[in-house]
């Protein structure tokens, strides 16, 4: 929510989105805290309009952890382009 608000504050079109996703990079401690589940339900993310297209972005992912598991920073499909942003 904060990322969306910050983008809008400087005039960049942005909107909030929600999705359920499987966390394949979770730690054993996090899985225990989640009752043994791997599913993040109703996770919030930001969509930002740049270069005439909507990009999905979230500051919630750990870039170093994703890189160590070969999770790409950019992914593309025929209908959408998604980007996660890490620290």
C-alpha positions, -999 to 999 in steps of 0.1 A, spaced: 0 0 0 28 24 9 46 19 -25 13 26 -43 7 57 -23 43 70 -28 41 65 -66 7 83 -68 21 111 -46 47 119 -73 22 115 -102 29 80 -113 -3 59 -119 -4 30 -95 -30 6 -81 -31 -21 -54 -36 -57 -64 -41 -89 -44 -32 -125 -51 -27 -158 -34 7 -174 -41 28 -203 -30 60 -193 -12 86 -218 -25 114 -199 -8 100 -199 27 122 -209 57 113 -237 80 107 -211 108 82 -192 86 64 -224 75 60 -233 112 46 -198 120 22 -203 91 9 -236 105 28 -257 80 13 -239 50 32 -225 20 3 -204 7 3 -166 13 -34 -157 10 -44 -123 -3 -9 -109 -6 -9 -73 -16 12 -60 -45 14 -28 -65 8 -23 -102 26 7 -117 20 22 -151 53 29 -168 62 31 -205 26 25 -216 22 -8 -197 12 -20 -163 40 -37 -143 35 -56 -111 59 -47 -83 64 -56 -47 90 -45 -21 83 -76 -1 107 -100 -17 143 -106 -7 164 -101 -38 194 -120 -26 173 -150 -16 155 -151 -49 188 -149 -68 202 -178 -48 173 -199 -60 175 -186 -96 141 -167 -94 143 -141 -121 139 -104 -114 118 -100 -145 93 -124 -159 72 -120 -190 41 -138 -204 20 -130 -234 -5 -109 -214 16 -94 -186 50 -84 -175 58 -87 -138 87 -74 -118 95 -78 -82 118 -53 -65 141 -64 -37 163 -46 -13 
